[in-house]
Amino acid sequence: QVHLVESGGGLVQPGGSLRLACAASGIIFRFDAISWYRQAPGKERESVATITRVSITNYADSVKGRFTISRDDAKNTVYLQMNSLKPEDTAVYYCNALTRGVAVGPWGQGTQVTVSS
């Protein structure tokens, strides 16, 4: 079973940037994909960005052009570069490994991102 630990969150002003990291305890290449999710207060968890084993990426419409997902297989780490942040990006961000489109790892504690002036 893979364990993933999210880091890099914080408080940032609108228009600012953050880079999140998702560090895995095992080899991420064995999974079909790694996804970043977020959950805002009172809302359901939603998928934000996905990167496949061969680095094909997919983004939610709300973050296209602003967020970039990338992976470093040598470090078993997936990153989420977030630019032009908006208050509506405020949420706890999580990552998980996917097999056949299903999240297979235990959910971690996530990392809090707060966008506020």
C-alpha positions as CSV (number, residue, x, y, z in Angstrom):
1,Q,0.0,0.0,0.0
2,V,1.3,3.4,-0.8
3,H,1.3,6.3,1.6
4,L,1.4,9.9,0.3
5,V,2.3,13.0,2.2
6,E,1.3,16.4,1.0
7,S,3.2,19.6,1.8
8,G,3.7,23.1,0.6
9,G,0.5,24.8,1.6
10,G,0.1,28.1,3.2
11,L,-1.4,31.6,3.2
12,V,-1.0,33.6,0.0
13,Q,-2.5,36.7,-1.4
14,P,-4.7,36.7,-4.5
15,G,-2.6,36.5,-7.6
16,G,0.2,34.7,-5.7
17,S,1.8,31.3,-6.2
18,L,2.4,28.1,-4.3
19,R,4.0,24.8,-5.1
20,L,2.6,21.7,-3.5
21,A,4.5,18.4,-3.2
22,C,3.1,14.9,-2.9
23,A,5.8,12.5,-1.6
24,A,5.1,8.8,-1.9
25,S,6.4,6.0,0.3
26,G,6.8,3.7,-2.7
27,I,7.4,3.7,-6.4
28,I,4.7,5.9,-8.0
29,F,5.5,4.6,-11.5
30,R,3.5,1.4,-10.7
31,F,0.3,3.4,-10.6
32,D,-1.7,4.5,-13.6
33,A,-1.8,8.1,-12.4
34,I,-1.4,10.5,-9.5
35,S,-4.1,13.1,-8.9
36,W,-4.4,16.2,-6.8
37,Y,-7.7,16.9,-5.1
38,R,-9.1,19.7,-3.0
39,Q,-11.9,20.1,-0.5
40,A,-13.2,23.4,0.5
41,P,-15.3,23.9,3.7
42,G,-18.9,22.6,3.1
43,K,-18.0,21.2,-0.3
44,E,-17.2,17.7,-1.6
45,R,-13.7,16.7,-2.5
46,E,-13.0,17.4,-6.2
47,S,-10.3,16.4,-8.6
48,V,-8.0,19.3,-9.6
49,A,-5.3,17.7,-11.7
50,T,-4.1,14.3,-12.8
51,I,-0.8,13.1,-14.3
52,T,-0.5,9.6,-15.8
53,R,2.5,7.3,-15.8
54,V,3.6,8.7,-19.1
55,S,3.0,12.3,-18.0
56,I,-0.3,13.0,-19.8
57,T,-2.0,15.7,-17.8
58,N,-5.6,16.6,-17.2
59,Y,-7.0,19.6,-15.3
60,A,-10.3,20.8,-13.9
61,D,-11.7,23.6,-15.9
62,S,-11.5,25.9,-12.9
63,V,-7.7,25.6,-12.8
64,K,-6.7,25.3,-16.4
65,G,-4.0,27.7,-17.4
66,R,-3.1,28.5,-13.8
67,F,-2.1,25.1,-12.3
68,T,0.6,22.7,-13.6
69,I,1.1,19.2,-12.4
70,S,4.4,17.4,-12.8
71,R,6.2,14.4,-11.5
72,D,9.7,13.3,-10.6
73,D,9.8,9.5,-10.6
74,A,13.3,9.5,-9.2
75,K,12.0,11.2,-6.1
76,N,8.6,9.5,-6.1
77,T,7.1,12.9,-5.9
78,V,4.4,14.8,-7.7
79,Y,4.1,18.5,-7.7
80,L,1.3,21.0,-8.2
81,Q,2.5,24.5,-9.2
82,M,-0.4,26.9,-8.6
83,N,-0.2,30.4,-10.1
84,S,-2.6,33.3,-10.2
85,L,-4.3,32.0,-7.1
86,K,-7.9,33.1,-6.3
87,P,-9.8,33.1,-3.0
88,E,-12.0,30.3,-4.4
89,D,-8.8,28.1,-4.5
90,T,-8.9,28.0,-0.7
91,A,-9.2,24.4,0.4
92,V,-7.3,21.5,1.8
93,Y,-5.3,19.8,-1.0
94,Y,-4.8,16.1,-1.1
95,C,-3.1,13.7,-3.5
96,N,-3.7,10.1,-4.2
97,A,-2.6,7.3,-6.5
98,L,-5.0,5.9,-9.1
99,T,-5.4,2.5,-10.6
100,R,-8.1,2.1,-13.3
101,G,-9.4,5.5,-12.3
102,V,-9.9,4.7,-8.7
103,A,-8.0,6.3,-5.8
104,V,-6.2,3.4,-4.1
105,G,-4.2,5.0,-1.3
106,P,-5.3,6.0,2.1
107,W,-6.2,9.7,2.3
108,G,-3.6,11.7,4.1
109,Q,-4.0,14.9,6.2
110,G,-3.6,17.1,3.2
111,T,-2.1,20.6,3.1
112,Q,-4.1,23.8,3.7
113,V,-4.1,26.5,1.0
114,T,-5.6,29.8,2.0
115,V,-5.9,32.6,-0.6
116,S,-6.8,35.9,1.1
117,S,-5.7,39.5,1.3
